[in-house]
Structures are given as structure tokens and as C-alpha cells.
Amino acid sequence: MTCSKDQIKQLKKLISKKGYSEIDVQYEILDHVACKIEDLLKDHPSLNLEDAFRKVHASFGIFGFSELEESYKKAIEKRIRLNYWKELKHLLTSYRLLFPILLGLLIYQTSILLKDPEAWVLVLAGFVLGGNSIFIFTYWKKYQYLKNFASFIGSTQVFQALNMGILASLYSYQFVYKSTEEGSFLFLFIFKILIILILVGCAISSFILPKLLEQSITETERLKKRYESAEK
């Protein structure tokens, strides 16, 4: 991309007007259209930059640049998923496995001390509820300056998973700890197992998600510096 800095800024504004507000998405689109715009301006010197942009945008069909945006965001989601499974494998095959094991022993010991065989559910739910809430408020507020980057916004699926853990924690008291056999026994049994699995999954993920989010933040900050230097 050999456009001047003024042309880059103008093209970014034109792309933003088309509904693409994330900065890294704008540059991803620029990487695909800048050369076409430059060639068009060379072949038709009378065209201004805005007219050339419209012609190039029209050449992408009725969906415009949406396919480029979708492809870029899918790549981000794929990267996050791969990093999650990579970190999970590392957790299960390293000394860090001791952390969830110790947590499980602590929860089990609490049930023994309280002389309540079902108390472990409340302790587990409390750990998930408290840990997830702290995690969400800490990271979401601290890194709001990256909210204009799809690379960071894509990592918010982590927060969506945490919200599910919070809901499971809230339901655990009624449907697991104080569960009854009223209504459909099979439905209640399946729902109870589902809540427990979500709680266990969230508890294990609590040892992974901070590192996963830090990776997304590092990548986003790298992009931020790169784009800022391109505009100077």
C-alpha cells in the first residue's frame, strides 16, 4: 500500500462511513483495496480519491466489504479458539494442573468441615461467581481504550462464556443444592448435570482465560502501534 498518509486518513473515513468502525478492520480493507484505487487513479487521472473509492467498493458487489470484514473476524475467533485449547493442554500437562486439583480438594474439604455433602456446590459456585465478576470488571474497564479494535472485541467472547458461568452459579442453589424431584425428573437431572459441568468448566477456565485475554491484548496493542506509526 503506497498511498500517502493524507490519502490513508481519507480512505479510512470513507470506509468508516460504510459502517466499518473498527480500526484494524479498516486497515484490513485498505490492504485489499488500496492497490486497486491506485491503479484506477493512474488509469483515470481525472478521478478524485472519493470517486475511485466508490468504484472499487461497487466492484465488490452488493455486500461491499462485508466479506473482508467477516473473513478477518473469523480469523480472530479461530485464533482465540486455538489459543484456548493450546492453553488448556498446557494446563493439563504441566505443574499448573496442581491449581485446579488443589481447588477441588479445598472444595471437598469444605463439605466435610460443614458436614454437608452438597456444600461443595455452593463453594464451587461462589468461586466461579466471585472470580468471574472480578475478572470481568478488572479487564473490561482497564482496556476500554482498545474497544475500537476487532482484535480486542473478538476476545469478548471470553466475557460471554463467563456470563454463562455467573448464571450457572446463580441457578446452582435452587436446582442443584436445593433440588427437588418435582416436575420432570429427567429434565431436572439433565439441567442439574449441565449446571455442574458449566461450573467445573468455568472453574478450570479461570486458570486459562487471563492468559488468553492477555494474548489478545498484546496482539491488539501491536496493531495499534503499527497503525499509529503508519499515520505519523
C-alpha positions as CSV (number, residue, x, y, z in Angstrom):
1,M,0.0,0.0,0.0
2,T,1.7,3.2,-1.2
3,C,-1.0,5.7,-0.6
4,S,0.1,8.9,1.1
5,K,-0.8,9.5,4.8
6,D,-3.5,12.0,3.9
7,Q,-5.0,9.5,1.4
8,I,-4.9,6.8,4.1
9,K,-6.8,9.0,6.5
10,Q,-9.3,10.0,3.9
11,L,-9.9,6.3,2.8
12,K,-10.3,5.4,6.5
13,K,-13.0,8.0,6.8
14,L,-14.8,6.7,3.7
15,I,-14.6,3.1,5.0
16,S,-15.9,4.2,8.3
17,K,-18.9,5.8,6.6
18,K,-19.7,2.4,5.1
19,G,-20.2,1.1,8.6
20,Y,-16.8,-0.4,9.4
21,S,-15.8,1.3,12.6
22,E,-13.1,-1.0,14.0
23,I,-9.6,0.4,13.2
24,D,-8.0,-2.9,12.3
25,V,-10.9,-3.8,10.1
26,Q,-10.5,-0.5,8.3
27,Y,-6.8,-1.3,7.6
28,E,-7.6,-4.8,6.6
29,I,-9.9,-3.4,4.0
30,L,-7.3,-0.8,3.0
31,D,-4.8,-3.6,2.4
32,H,-7.2,-5.1,-0.2
33,V,-8.5,-2.0,-1.9
34,A,-5.6,0.5,-1.9
35,C,-3.8,-1.0,-4.9
36,K,-7.0,-1.1,-6.9
37,I,-7.6,2.5,-6.0
38,E,-4.1,3.5,-7.0
39,D,-4.4,1.6,-10.4
40,L,-7.7,3.3,-11.0
41,L,-6.3,6.7,-10.3
42,K,-3.4,6.1,-12.7
43,D,-5.7,4.9,-15.5
44,H,-8.2,7.8,-14.9
45,P,-6.2,10.8,-13.6
46,S,-9.4,12.9,-13.6
47,L,-11.0,10.8,-10.9
48,N,-10.7,12.1,-7.3
49,L,-10.0,9.7,-4.5
50,E,-13.6,9.5,-3.3
51,D,-14.9,8.6,-6.8
52,A,-12.2,6.0,-7.1
53,F,-13.2,4.5,-3.8
54,R,-16.9,4.3,-4.8
55,K,-16.0,2.4,-8.0
56,V,-13.8,0.0,-6.1
57,H,-16.5,-0.5,-3.5
58,A,-19.0,-1.2,-6.2
59,S,-16.7,-3.8,-7.7
60,F,-17.1,-5.9,-4.5
61,G,-20.8,-6.5,-5.3
62,I,-23.9,-5.8,-3.2
63,F,-22.2,-6.9,0.0
64,G,-19.4,-4.4,-0.4
65,F,-16.5,-5.1,2.0
66,S,-18.6,-7.2,4.4
67,E,-16.9,-10.4,3.2
68,L,-13.5,-9.0,4.0
69,E,-14.7,-8.0,7.5
70,E,-16.3,-11.4,8.1
71,S,-13.1,-13.2,7.0
72,Y,-11.0,-11.1,9.3
73,K,-13.2,-11.5,12.3
74,K,-13.5,-15.3,11.7
75,A,-9.7,-15.4,11.7
76,I,-9.7,-13.7,15.1
77,E,-12.2,-16.1,16.5
78,K,-10.2,-19.1,15.2
79,R,-7.0,-17.8,16.7
80,I,-8.7,-17.4,20.1
81,R,-10.2,-20.9,20.0
82,L,-6.8,-22.4,19.1
83,N,-5.1,-20.5,21.8
84,Y,-7.7,-21.7,24.3
85,W,-7.2,-25.3,23.5
86,K,-3.4,-24.8,23.5
87,E,-3.5,-23.2,26.9
88,L,-5.8,-25.9,28.2
89,K,-3.4,-28.6,27.0
90,H,-0.6,-26.8,28.7
91,L,-2.5,-26.6,31.9
92,L,-3.3,-30.3,31.9
93,T,0.3,-31.3,31.1
94,S,2.3,-29.0,33.4
95,Y,2.7,-28.3,37.1
96,R,-0.2,-25.8,36.8
97,L,-2.5,-28.8,36.9
98,L,-1.9,-28.6,40.7
99,F,-4.0,-25.4,40.9
100,P,-7.4,-26.9,39.8
101,I,-6.6,-30.1,41.8
102,L,-5.9,-28.0,45.0
103,L,-9.1,-26.1,44.3
104,G,-11.1,-29.4,44.1
105,L,-9.5,-30.6,47.3
106,L,-10.4,-27.4,49.1
107,I,-14.0,-27.5,47.9
108,Y,-14.3,-31.1,49.0
109,Q,-12.7,-30.4,52.4
110,T,-15.2,-27.6,52.9
111,S,-18.1,-30.0,52.5
112,I,-16.5,-32.3,55.2
113,L,-15.9,-29.4,57.6
114,L,-19.5,-28.1,57.2
115,K,-20.8,-31.7,57.4
116,D,-23.0,-31.0,54.3
117,P,-22.3,-33.3,51.3
118,E,-23.9,-30.8,49.0
119,A,-22.0,-27.7,50.3
120,W,-19.3,-28.2,47.6
121,V,-21.8,-26.9,45.0
122,L,-22.2,-23.6,46.8
123,V,-18.4,-23.3,47.3
124,L,-17.7,-24.0,43.7
125,A,-20.5,-21.6,42.6
126,G,-19.1,-18.9,44.9
127,F,-15.6,-19.4,43.4
128,V,-16.9,-19.1,39.9
129,L,-19.2,-16.1,40.7
130,G,-16.6,-14.2,42.6
131,G,-13.7,-15.0,40.2
132,N,-15.6,-14.2,37.1
133,S,-17.0,-10.9,38.4
134,I,-13.6,-9.7,39.4
135,F,-12.1,-10.8,36.1
136,I,-14.8,-9.0,34.0
137,F,-14.7,-5.7,35.9
138,T,-10.8,-5.7,36.0
139,Y,-10.1,-6.4,32.3
140,W,-13.1,-4.7,30.7
141,K,-12.6,-1.4,32.4
142,K,-8.8,-1.4,32.2
143,Y,-8.7,-2.0,28.4
144,Q,-11.6,0.2,27.2
145,Y,-9.1,2.1,25.1
146,L,-8.9,-0.9,22.8
147,K,-12.6,-1.2,22.2
148,N,-12.3,0.2,18.7
149,F,-10.3,-2.8,17.6
150,A,-12.0,-6.0,16.3
151,S,-8.9,-7.9,17.6
152,F,-9.9,-7.0,21.2
153,I,-13.7,-7.1,20.7
154,G,-13.3,-10.6,19.4
155,S,-11.9,-11.7,22.7
156,T,-15.1,-10.5,24.5
157,Q,-16.5,-13.9,23.7
158,V,-14.4,-14.8,26.7
159,F,-16.7,-12.5,28.8
160,Q,-19.8,-14.1,27.2
161,A,-18.6,-17.5,28.5
162,L,-18.0,-16.0,31.9
163,N,-21.6,-14.7,31.9
164,M,-22.8,-18.2,31.4
165,G,-20.7,-19.2,34.4
166,I,-22.3,-16.5,36.5
167,L,-25.8,-17.6,35.5
168,A,-24.9,-21.2,36.4
169,S,-23.7,-20.0,39.8
170,L,-27.0,-18.2,40.5
171,Y,-29.1,-21.3,39.4
172,S,-26.9,-23.8,41.3
173,Y,-28.6,-23.1,44.7
174,Q,-32.1,-23.7,43.5
175,F,-31.5,-26.5,41.0
176,V,-28.5,-28.3,42.5
177,Y,-28.1,-27.6,46.2
178,K,-31.9,-27.5,47.0
179,S,-33.1,-29.5,44.1
180,T,-36.3,-31.5,44.4
181,E,-38.0,-34.1,42.3
182,E,-41.0,-32.0,41.4
183,G,-41.9,-31.9,37.7
184,S,-40.0,-33.9,35.2
185,F,-37.2,-35.9,37.0
186,L,-35.3,-36.4,33.7
187,F,-35.4,-32.7,32.8
188,L,-34.2,-31.7,36.3
189,F,-31.5,-34.3,36.3
190,I,-30.1,-33.1,32.9
191,F,-30.4,-29.5,34.0
192,K,-28.5,-30.3,37.2
193,I,-25.7,-32.1,35.4
194,L,-25.5,-29.2,32.9
195,I,-25.1,-26.6,35.6
196,I,-22.4,-28.7,37.3
197,L,-20.5,-29.1,34.1
198,I,-20.6,-25.4,33.4
199,L,-19.4,-24.6,36.9
200,V,-16.5,-27.1,36.6
201,G,-15.6,-25.8,33.1
202,C,-15.6,-22.2,34.3
203,A,-13.5,-23.1,37.3
204,I,-10.9,-24.8,35.2
205,S,-11.0,-22.0,32.6
206,S,-10.3,-19.4,35.3
207,F,-6.7,-20.6,35.2
208,I,-6.6,-20.1,31.4
209,L,-8.7,-17.1,30.5
210,P,-6.4,-14.3,32.0
211,K,-3.5,-15.5,29.9
212,L,-5.8,-15.9,26.8
213,L,-7.0,-12.4,27.1
214,E,-3.5,-11.1,27.7
215,Q,-2.5,-12.6,24.3
216,S,-5.4,-10.8,22.6
217,I,-4.4,-7.5,24.3
218,T,-0.8,-7.9,23.3
219,E,-1.8,-8.5,19.6
220,T,-4.2,-5.6,19.7
221,E,-1.6,-3.2,21.1
222,R,0.8,-4.4,18.5
223,L,-1.7,-3.5,15.8
224,K,-2.4,-0.2,17.5
225,K,1.3,0.8,17.4
226,R,1.6,-0.3,13.8
227,Y,-1.4,1.8,12.6
228,E,-0.4,4.8,14.7
229,S,3.1,4.8,13.1
230,A,1.6,4.5,9.6
231,E,-0.4,7.7,10.2
232,K,2.5,9.8,11.6
